[in-house]
């Protein structure tokens, strides 16, 4: 068998596997989430019951807010959405602004919605002072955190949903040097004496936000109802097909319907659009994630919940929880508690915030290999203080781990290169008799003790590690805007001068020169074209990925040249 042809097919198969994985993620996400049918059982409606052909003019309508919604038969109601998203002006006079060392937050007094979140430690670009805005209410990006109360079945009293008007104590809060937290209370009161106080607590050096909703009943009648907390966002249309990463919903916790714990289950926007989810859960969390950042609801490990999704108009979606129904008698009070996480997917913080939340750093189907690789990368970063040199050190360690496997591959290639003239003679001699040609080639391999697949199998073993490292470098926010050296000042952006891709292409060309020359002229041309095609392809990849690939190629060339020289000089038989 022609080794070059085999290697070409291996490379092509690897590319096809990667493209297939990307396409599956892009088109379908993980296995579709099993969902229950819509409660209304008929025409699709927005979450607040508005017909699908409702106004879509972008105005913030003051439509009537129903106090009791679709019932599930167990005394629980579904929370509502908005027929149109609320987009109040981002003015300091209207919003309650909160600034900590890591976050700058805008809270809308209407419902206590967290409608803007700037991540002060992460800028839009490396040279910019503008912080990343994760939560926003612009027309192009609608992404907010909402919570409110809904009545239980049979109750028709007014309660504050996420569109009720709350009264804040102040309009501005800032974390001073002597404090470790900020408490931001908002108050709503009904004429008959039902008082709801919603309090957000922000902490120093933390992206977690504590949420307390206290219901105090000074009325003459008991109130029965429940809290809901939800994330609302629109579909992100800015994704890159070349470097696709998952954007959408995720659910984690004990699934009571399936009687199993599901640590990480994707619910993409198409799932939400196809069918509403309604699922009893215990503990866990739910989140809307994107490449480097996420917003999550953390209800606590023992919380009894109902997870739900809704598809709204204008390509917007809800993902959230309803909490258990509680009854608050006259003169009594109750407090609902949970947390939000609004920030980057920094793995140490995610692990501390909630079990399995670090799985939102999505390394794909090779997570079992990717996590140890990230651990090593982080260890090298602790030694060098530079993610670029850490990538080089990790690549060197991987090459050392596969040194003997690679050596077998290169020895097989060197032997194939040594007998290449004799193979060419056989091909010319038996050009009209393929069966005799194949038999003569196999006899030559047997005489020279050459395994024609010896150069392929060791490479196949290494492919999963290479794919896992690819996802580590692509998914880790820790590398975002991290410099290496010289002209590479951002390892997550393409090389601005295309120097690394050119070096990588040259290294691939040199590697092909070290391999035995193909006997098929067409195949030889294809092999010569591949370095140029991949150079163009990698010119648009993050510099960190190209640095890894280039370093790997240079180390491989050094090892292959050394082995080939020893065999061709007779030093090694």
C-alpha positions as CSV (number, residue, x, y, z in Angstrom):
1,X,0.0,0.0,0.0
2,X,1.2,3.5,-0.9
3,X,2.0,5.1,2.5
4,X,1.6,8.7,1.1
5,X,-1.9,7.8,-0.2
6,X,-2.8,6.3,3.2
7,X,-1.6,9.4,5.1
8,X,-3.5,11.7,2.7
9,X,-6.7,9.7,3.4
10,X,-6.0,9.9,7.2
11,X,-5.6,13.7,7.0
12,X,-8.8,14.0,4.9
13,X,-10.7,11.7,7.3
14,X,-9.6,13.9,10.3
15,X,-10.8,17.0,8.5
16,X,-14.1,15.4,7.7
17,X,-14.5,14.3,11.4
18,X,-13.9,17.8,12.6
19,X,-16.3,19.3,10.1
20,X,-18.9,16.7,11.0
21,X,-18.6,17.5,14.7
22,X,-18.8,21.2,14.0
23,X,-21.8,20.7,11.8
24,X,-23.7,18.6,14.3
25,X,-23.0,21.3,17.0
26,X,-24.0,24.1,14.6
27,X,-27.1,22.4,13.2
28,X,-28.5,20.3,16.1
29,X,-26.6,20.9,19.3
30,X,-26.5,17.9,21.7
31,X,-29.3,15.3,21.7
32,X,-32.6,17.1,21.5
33,X,-34.1,17.7,24.9
34,X,-37.2,15.7,25.6
35,X,-40.0,18.1,26.1
36,X,-43.6,18.1,27.0
37,X,-46.3,19.5,24.7
38,X,-47.4,23.1,25.1
39,X,-50.0,23.6,27.8
40,X,-52.4,25.4,25.4
41,X,-52.1,22.4,23.0
42,X,-52.8,24.6,20.0
43,X,-51.6,27.7,18.2
44,X,-48.2,28.8,19.4
45,X,-48.4,31.8,21.7
46,X,-45.9,34.1,23.4
47,X,-45.3,33.4,27.1
48,X,-47.7,36.0,28.2
49,X,-50.5,34.5,26.2
50,X,-50.3,37.0,23.3
51,X,-51.1,35.7,19.9
52,X,-48.2,35.0,17.6
53,X,-49.4,37.8,15.2
54,X,-49.2,40.5,17.8
55,X,-47.7,43.8,17.1
56,X,-44.0,43.7,16.3
57,X,-43.2,47.3,15.9
58,X,-40.6,47.4,18.6
59,X,-42.7,49.6,20.9
60,X,-42.7,48.9,24.6
61,X,-46.4,48.2,25.1
62,X,-48.2,48.5,28.4
63,X,-50.3,45.4,27.8
64,X,-52.4,44.0,30.6
65,X,-50.4,41.7,32.8
66,X,-52.5,38.6,33.8
67,X,-52.1,37.6,37.5
68,X,-52.7,33.9,37.0
69,X,-51.4,32.1,33.9
70,X,-51.6,28.7,32.3
71,X,-51.9,26.1,35.1
72,X,-50.1,22.7,35.1
73,X,-52.8,21.0,37.1
74,X,-50.7,21.0,40.3
75,X,-51.5,24.5,41.4
76,X,-48.5,26.0,39.7
77,X,-48.6,28.7,36.9
78,X,-46.3,29.6,34.1
79,X,-44.4,32.9,34.3
80,X,-45.0,35.3,31.5
81,X,-42.8,36.9,28.8
82,X,-43.1,40.2,27.0
83,X,-45.0,40.7,23.8
84,X,-42.2,43.2,23.1
85,X,-39.0,43.6,25.1
86,X,-38.7,46.5,27.4
87,X,-36.0,48.8,26.2
88,X,-35.8,51.8,28.6
89,X,-33.1,54.4,28.0
90,X,-29.8,53.7,29.7
91,X,-29.9,56.8,31.8
92,X,-28.6,57.1,35.3
93,X,-31.8,58.8,36.3
94,X,-34.0,55.9,35.4
95,X,-31.9,52.9,36.3
96,X,-30.4,51.9,39.6
97,X,-26.7,51.6,39.0
98,X,-24.4,49.4,41.0
99,X,-20.6,49.3,40.7
100,X,-18.3,46.8,42.3
101,X,-14.6,46.0,41.5
102,X,-15.7,43.5,38.8
103,X,-19.2,44.5,37.7
104,X,-21.2,47.6,36.7
105,X,-24.9,46.8,36.8
106,X,-28.1,48.6,35.8
107,X,-31.3,47.5,37.5
108,X,-34.6,48.6,36.1
109,X,-37.0,49.7,38.8
110,X,-39.7,48.2,36.6
111,X,-39.6,44.6,37.9
112,X,-36.1,44.8,39.3
113,X,-34.8,43.4,36.0
114,X,-31.0,43.3,35.7
115,X,-30.9,44.8,32.2
116,X,-27.2,45.8,31.8
117,X,-24.0,44.1,33.1
118,X,-20.6,45.4,32.2
119,X,-17.6,43.1,33.0
120,X,-15.0,45.6,34.1
121,X,-12.0,43.1,34.0
122,X,-12.7,42.2,30.4
123,X,-12.5,44.7,27.5
124,X,-14.1,44.4,24.1
125,X,-10.6,44.5,22.5
126,X,-7.1,44.4,24.0
127,X,-6.4,48.1,23.2
128,X,-9.8,49.3,24.3
129,X,-11.0,50.5,27.7
130,X,-14.6,49.6,26.9
131,X,-15.8,46.7,29.1
132,X,-17.6,43.7,27.7
133,X,-21.3,44.2,28.0
134,X,-22.8,40.8,28.7
135,X,-26.4,41.9,29.6
136,X,-28.0,44.5,27.4
137,X,-31.4,45.8,26.1
138,X,-30.3,47.0,22.7
139,X,-32.3,46.0,19.6
140,X,-29.4,43.8,18.3
141,X,-28.7,42.2,21.7
142,X,-31.5,41.6,24.2
143,X,-30.2,39.6,27.2
144,X,-31.6,40.2,30.7
145,X,-32.3,38.5,34.1
146,X,-35.8,38.8,35.4
147,X,-37.8,37.5,38.4
148,X,-41.2,38.0,39.9
149,X,-44.2,36.5,41.6
150,X,-47.2,34.8,40.1
151,X,-50.4,33.6,41.8
152,X,-51.3,30.0,42.5
153,X,-54.5,28.5,41.0
154,X,-57.6,30.3,42.2
155,X,-55.8,33.4,43.3
156,X,-56.5,36.6,41.4
157,X,-54.8,39.2,43.6
158,X,-52.3,41.7,42.1
159,X,-48.7,40.6,42.6
160,X,-45.4,42.0,41.2
161,X,-44.2,40.3,38.1
162,X,-41.0,41.5,36.3
163,X,-43.0,44.4,34.9
164,X,-44.3,45.8,38.2
165,X,-43.0,49.2,39.4
166,X,-40.7,48.9,42.4
167,X,-39.4,51.7,44.5
168,X,-35.6,51.8,45.1
169,X,-34.1,53.3,48.2
170,X,-31.3,54.9,46.1
171,X,-30.3,55.3,42.5
172,X,-26.6,54.8,42.8
173,X,-24.4,52.3,44.7
174,X,-20.7,51.8,44.7
175,X,-18.5,49.4,46.6
176,X,-16.2,51.4,48.8
177,X,-12.8,50.2,50.1
178,X,-14.2,49.4,53.6
179,X,-17.0,47.1,52.4
180,X,-17.1,43.7,50.9
181,X,-20.7,43.8,49.7
182,X,-23.5,46.0,48.6
183,X,-27.2,45.4,49.3
184,X,-29.7,47.0,46.9
185,X,-33.4,46.8,48.1
186,X,-36.4,47.5,45.9
187,X,-39.9,47.7,47.4
188,X,-43.4,47.0,46.1
189,X,-46.6,47.4,48.1
190,X,-50.2,46.7,47.5
191,X,-53.0,48.9,48.9
192,X,-54.3,46.1,51.2
193,X,-50.8,45.7,52.8
194,X,-49.0,42.9,50.8
195,X,-45.4,44.1,50.7
196,X,-42.7,42.5,48.5
197,X,-39.0,43.5,49.0
198,X,-36.6,42.4,46.4
199,X,-32.9,42.6,47.5
200,X,-29.8,42.1,45.3
201,X,-26.5,41.6,47.1
202,X,-23.2,42.1,45.3
203,X,-19.9,40.9,46.6
204,X,-16.3,42.0,46.3
205,X,-14.2,40.0,43.8
206,X,-17.2,38.0,42.7
207,X,-19.6,37.6,39.8
208,X,-22.3,36.1,42.0
209,X,-25.4,38.1,42.9
210,X,-27.6,37.0,45.8
211,X,-31.3,37.4,45.2
212,X,-33.8,37.6,48.1
213,X,-37.5,38.1,47.5
214,X,-39.4,38.7,50.8
215,X,-43.2,38.6,50.9
216,X,-44.8,40.2,53.9
217,X,-48.6,39.8,54.2
218,X,-50.2,42.6,56.2
219,X,-53.5,42.0,54.3
220,X,-56.5,40.3,55.8
221,X,-56.5,37.4,53.3
222,X,-53.8,34.8,52.8
223,X,-51.8,34.8,49.6
224,X,-50.7,31.7,47.7
225,X,-48.2,31.9,44.9
226,X,-44.6,31.3,43.8
227,X,-41.5,32.9,42.6
228,X,-40.1,32.6,39.1
229,X,-36.6,33.6,37.9
230,X,-35.7,33.6,34.2
231,X,-33.2,34.6,31.6
232,X,-34.5,36.2,28.5
233,X,-32.3,36.7,25.4
234,X,-32.4,36.8,21.6
235,X,-30.6,34.6,19.2
236,X,-27.0,35.6,18.5
237,X,-26.4,36.0,14.8
238,X,-22.7,36.9,15.1
239,X,-21.4,33.4,15.3
240,X,-18.4,32.4,13.2
241,X,-18.7,29.1,11.2
242,X,-15.0,28.6,11.1
243,X,-14.7,28.8,14.8
244,X,-18.1,27.8,16.0
245,X,-18.8,27.7,19.7
246,X,-22.1,26.9,21.3
247,X,-24.5,29.7,22.2
248,X,-27.8,28.8,23.8
249,X,-29.3,27.3,26.9
250,X,-28.0,24.7,29.4
251,X,-29.7,22.9,32.1
252,X,-28.2,20.9,35.0
253,X,-29.6,19.1,38.0
254,X,-31.6,16.0,39.0
255,X,-34.3,15.3,36.4
256,X,-37.2,13.8,38.3
257,X,-39.0,12.7,35.2
258,X,-36.1,10.6,34.0
259,X,-35.0,9.8,37.6
260,X,-31.4,10.7,36.8
261,X,-28.9,13.5,37.4
262,X,-28.1,15.4,34.3
263,X,-24.9,17.5,34.9
264,X,-24.9,19.3,31.6
265,X,-27.8,19.3,29.0
266,X,-27.9,21.7,26.1
267,X,-31.2,23.3,25.1
268,X,-30.5,25.3,22.0
269,X,-32.7,28.0,20.5
270,X,-34.1,25.6,17.9
271,X,-35.2,23.2,20.7
272,X,-37.0,26.1,22.5
273,X,-38.6,27.3,19.2
274,X,-39.9,23.8,18.4
275,X,-41.4,23.0,21.8
276,X,-41.7,24.4,25.3
277,X,-40.0,22.6,28.1
278,X,-41.6,21.9,31.4
279,X,-39.6,19.7,33.7
280,X,-39.5,19.0,37.5
281,X,-35.9,19.4,38.7
282,X,-34.1,19.2,42.0
283,X,-31.1,21.5,42.5
284,X,-28.6,22.3,39.8
285,X,-28.7,25.4,37.7
286,X,-29.6,26.8,34.3
287,X,-27.8,29.2,32.1
288,X,-27.5,31.0,28.8
289,X,-24.0,30.7,27.6
290,X,-21.8,32.0,24.7
291,X,-18.2,31.7,23.8
292,X,-16.5,33.2,26.8
293,X,-19.3,34.4,29.1
294,X,-22.6,33.3,30.7
295,X,-25.5,34.3,32.8
296,X,-26.8,31.6,35.1
297,X,-29.5,31.0,37.7
298,X,-28.3,29.1,40.8
299,X,-31.2,28.1,43.0
300,X,-29.3,25.8,45.4
301,X,-28.6,22.1,45.5
302,X,-31.8,21.0,47.4
303,X,-34.3,23.4,45.7
304,X,-37.4,21.8,44.3
305,X,-38.0,23.5,41.0
306,X,-39.8,23.4,37.6
307,X,-37.5,24.2,34.7
308,X,-39.2,25.8,31.7
309,X,-38.4,27.4,28.3
310,X,-40.5,29.6,26.1
311,X,-40.1,30.9,22.6
312,X,-41.2,34.5,22.2
313,X,-41.7,36.8,19.2
314,X,-38.8,38.5,17.5
315,X,-36.5,35.5,18.0
316,X,-36.3,35.8,21.7
317,X,-36.3,33.0,24.3
318,X,-37.0,32.4,28.0
319,X,-35.2,29.9,30.2
320,X,-35.8,29.7,33.9
321,X,-37.4,28.1,37.0
322,X,-40.5,28.3,39.0
323,X,-40.1,27.7,42.7
324,X,-42.6,25.9,44.9
325,X,-46.0,27.4,45.8
326,X,-46.1,29.0,49.3
327,X,-48.9,30.2,51.3
328,X,-48.4,33.4,53.4
329,X,-51.2,34.0,55.9
330,X,-52.1,37.4,57.4
331,X,-49.3,38.7,59.5
332,X,-46.8,36.2,58.1
333,X,-43.8,36.5,55.8
334,X,-41.7,34.2,53.6
335,X,-38.4,34.7,51.7
336,X,-37.3,33.1,48.5
337,X,-33.5,33.0,47.9
338,X,-31.3,32.1,45.0
339,X,-28.3,33.5,43.1
340,X,-27.3,34.7,39.7
341,X,-23.9,34.3,38.1
342,X,-23.0,37.0,35.5
343,X,-19.5,36.9,34.2
344,X,-16.7,35.1,32.3
345,X,-16.3,31.3,32.2
346,X,-13.2,31.3,34.5
347,X,-13.0,27.8,35.6
348,X,-11.9,28.4,39.2
349,X,-14.8,30.7,39.8
350,X,-17.3,28.4,38.1
351,X,-16.2,25.4,40.2
352,X,-16.7,27.5,43.4
353,X,-20.1,28.9,42.3
354,X,-22.0,25.6,41.8
355,X,-21.4,21.9,41.1
356,X,-20.9,21.2,37.4
357,X,-21.1,24.9,36.4
358,X,-17.5,24.6,35.1
359,X,-18.9,22.2,32.4
360,X,-20.1,25.4,30.6
361,X,-16.5,25.6,29.4
362,X,-17.6,23.2,26.6
363,X,-14.7,21.0,25.4
364,X,-17.0,18.8,23.5
365,X,-16.9,15.0,23.4
366,X,-13.2,14.9,24.4
367,X,-13.7,16.6,27.7
368,X,-12.0,13.7,29.5
369,X,-8.8,14.5,27.7
370,X,-9.2,18.3,27.5
371,X,-9.5,18.9,31.2
372,X,-6.1,17.4,32.1
373,X,-4.6,19.4,29.2
374,X,-6.0,22.6,30.6
375,X,-4.7,21.7,34.0
376,X,-1.2,21.3,32.6
377,X,-1.6,24.5,30.6
378,X,-2.6,26.4,33.7
379,X,0.3,24.8,35.7
380,X,2.8,26.1,33.1
381,X,1.2,29.5,33.1
382,X,1.8,29.6,36.9
383,X,5.5,29.0,36.1
384,X,6.0,31.3,33.2
385,X,3.3,33.9,33.6
386,X,2.7,33.8,29.8
387,X,0.1,31.8,28.0
388,X,2.1,31.7,24.8
389,X,5.1,30.1,26.4
390,X,2.7,27.8,28.3
391,X,1.3,26.6,24.9
392,X,4.9,25.8,23.7
393,X,5.7,24.0,26.9
394,X,2.5,21.9,26.7
395,X,3.2,21.1,23.1
396,X,6.7,19.9,24.0
397,X,5.3,17.8,26.8
398,X,2.8,16.2,24.5
399,X,5.5,15.5,21.9
400,X,7.6,13.8,24.6
401,X,4.6,11.7,25.7
402,X,4.2,10.5,22.1
403,X,7.9,10.4,21.3
404,X,8.2,6.6,20.8
405,X,4.9,6.4,18.8
406,X,6.0,9.2,16.6
407,X,9.5,7.6,16.2
408,X,7.8,4.4,14.9
409,X,5.9,6.5,12.4
410,X,9.0,8.4,11.2
411,X,11.0,5.2,10.9
412,X,8.4,3.6,8.7
413,X,8.4,6.7,6.5
414,X,12.2,6.7,6.3
415,X,12.2,3.1,5.2
416,X,9.5,3.8,2.7
417,X,11.6,6.7,1.4
418,X,14.7,4.4,1.2
419,X,12.8,1.8,-1.0
420,X,10.9,4.4,-3.0
421,X,13.1,3.9,-6.2
422,X,12.5,0.2,-6.1
423,X,8.7,0.7,-5.6
424,X,8.8,3.0,-8.7
425,X,10.5,0.3,-10.7
426,X,7.8,-2.2,-9.7
427,X,5.1,0.2,-10.7
428,X,6.7,0.8,-14.1
429,X,7.3,-2.9,-14.6
430,X,3.8,-4.1,-13.8
431,X,1.9,-1.0,-15.0
432,X,-0.6,-3.2,-16.9
433,X,-1.0,-5.8,-14.2
434,X,-2.2,-4.3,-10.9
435,X,-2.5,-7.7,-9.2
436,X,1.1,-8.6,-9.9
437,X,2.2,-5.1,-9.0
438,X,0.5,-5.2,-5.6
439,X,2.0,-8.7,-4.9
440,X,5.5,-7.5,-5.8
441,X,5.1,-4.5,-3.5
442,X,4.0,-6.7,-0.6
443,X,6.9,-9.0,-1.2
444,X,9.2,-6.0,-1.0
445,X,7.7,-4.9,2.2
446,X,8.1,-8.4,3.6
447,X,11.7,-8.7,2.5
448,X,12.6,-5.2,3.9
449,X,10.5,-5.8,7.0
450,X,8.5,-2.6,6.4
451,X,4.9,-2.2,7.7
452,X,3.2,0.2,5.2
453,X,0.7,1.2,7.9
454,X,3.4,1.8,10.4
455,X,3.4,5.5,9.7
456,X,-0.3,5.9,10.1
457,X,-1.4,4.0,13.2
458,X,0.8,6.0,15.6
459,X,-0.7,9.2,14.1
460,X,-4.2,8.0,14.6
461,X,-3.6,7.4,18.3
462,X,-2.5,11.0,18.7
463,X,-5.4,12.6,16.9
464,X,-7.8,12.7,19.9
465,X,-5.2,14.5,22.0
466,X,-4.7,17.1,19.2
467,X,-8.5,17.7,18.9
468,X,-8.8,18.0,22.7
469,X,-6.0,20.6,22.8
470,X,-7.7,22.5,20.0
471,X,-10.8,22.9,22.1
472,X,-8.8,23.9,25.2
473,X,-7.2,26.7,23.3
474,X,-10.5,27.7,21.7
475,X,-12.7,27.7,24.8
476,X,-10.6,29.0,27.6
477,X,-11.4,32.6,28.5
478,X,-8.2,32.8,30.4
479,X,-6.3,33.1,27.1
480,X,-8.6,35.9,25.8
481,X,-6.5,39.0,24.9
482,X,-3.4,37.3,26.4
483,X,-0.1,38.3,24.7
484,X,2.7,36.0,23.8
485,X,5.8,37.9,22.4
486,X,6.6,40.5,19.8
487,X,3.8,41.1,17.3
488,X,1.5,38.5,18.9
489,X,-0.4,40.5,21.6
490,X,-3.6,38.5,21.6
491,X,-3.5,34.7,21.4
492,X,-7.3,34.5,20.7
493,X,-7.1,36.8,17.6
494,X,-5.6,36.0,14.2
495,X,-2.0,36.9,13.7
496,X,-2.1,40.5,12.4
497,X,0.9,40.1,10.1
498,X,0.2,36.4,9.1
499,X,3.7,35.5,10.1
500,X,2.8,32.4,12.2
501,X,0.5,31.0,9.5
502,X,3.3,31.4,6.9
503,X,5.8,29.7,9.2
504,X,3.3,26.9,9.8
505,X,2.8,26.5,6.0
506,X,6.5,26.4,5.4
507,X,6.9,23.8,8.1
508,X,4.2,21.6,6.5
509,X,5.9,21.9,3.1
510,X,9.2,20.8,4.7
511,X,7.5,17.9,6.4
512,X,6.1,16.7,3.0
513,X,9.6,16.9,1.6
514,X,10.9,14.6,4.3
515,X,8.2,12.0,3.5
516,X,8.7,9.5,0.7
517,X,7.7,11.0,-2.6
518,X,4.3,9.8,-4.0
519,X,4.5,7.7,-7.1
520,X,1.2,9.1,-8.4
521,X,1.8,12.5,-10.0
522,X,-1.7,13.7,-9.2
523,X,-1.3,12.7,-5.6
524,X,2.0,14.5,-5.5
525,X,0.4,17.7,-6.7
526,X,-2.4,17.4,-4.1
527,X,0.2,16.9,-1.3
528,X,2.1,20.0,-2.5
529,X,-1.1,22.1,-2.6
530,X,-2.2,21.2,0.9
531,X,0.3,23.4,2.8
532,X,-0.8,26.5,0.9
533,X,-4.5,25.7,1.4
534,X,-4.0,25.2,5.1
535,X,-1.9,28.3,5.4
536,X,-4.8,30.4,4.1
537,X,-7.2,28.4,6.4
538,X,-5.1,29.0,9.5
539,X,-4.6,32.7,8.7
540,X,-8.1,33.2,10.2
541,X,-7.6,31.0,13.3
542,X,-6.6,32.4,16.7
543,X,-2.8,32.9,17.0
544,X,-2.7,30.5,20.0
545,X,-3.9,27.6,17.9
546,X,-1.5,28.4,15.1
547,X,1.3,28.7,17.6
548,X,0.5,25.2,18.9
549,X,0.4,23.8,15.4
550,X,3.6,25.5,14.3
551,X,5.5,24.4,17.4
552,X,4.2,20.8,16.9
553,X,5.4,20.8,13.3
554,X,8.8,22.2,14.1
555,X,9.3,19.5,16.8
556,X,8.1,16.8,14.4
557,X,10.4,18.0,11.7
558,X,13.4,17.8,14.1
559,X,12.5,14.3,15.2
560,X,11.8,13.1,11.7
561,X,15.0,14.6,10.2
562,X,17.1,13.0,12.9
563,X,15.6,9.5,12.4
564,X,15.7,9.8,8.6
565,X,19.3,10.8,8.6
566,X,20.3,7.9,10.8
567,X,18.5,5.4,8.6
568,X,19.7,6.7,5.3
569,X,23.3,7.0,6.6
570,X,23.2,3.4,7.9
571,X,23.6,4.3,11.5
572,X,20.2,2.7,12.3
573,X,19.0,-0.4,10.5
